[in-house]
Amino acid sequence: MAFISQISGPHSEVGLSQDNFRRDPVEKLCKKFINSEDQSRKWIADQLWRAFPEATSEKQLSKLVADVLTTKRRSVHWKTVNNWLQHDHAPHFRYVMPILFLVLGERLLEIIDSEAA
């Protein structure tokens, strides 16, 4: 019992209680983080569309991306990519870098094509 009083003692002396903490800033921070997460998921989905402009549907895009990201060590199912496109989940970082390289490659080809024209 003495141990518990030692733990709770400093809090009671300082006068800290749950009422002393404002909840509004914490709630705002959480909302900001959630919005940021949604924006990140949307950004990834936009990059996938940009990397494969030939795709005409989500299913086709999902299959194209899954084929490109599948390796000997890890296979990527098209339904997983579809979840990324619908903002249900975010891809692991191991997939974000290859996606960015695909987008950069596509962008470079656009630049080369525009200069050649």
ABEGO torsion letter per residue (X at the ends): XAAAAAAAAAAAAAGBBAAABBAAAAAAAAAAAAAAAAAAAAAAAAAAAAABAABABAAAAAAAAAAAABBAABBBBAAAAAAAAAGABBBBAAAAAAAAAAAAAAAAAAAAAAAAX
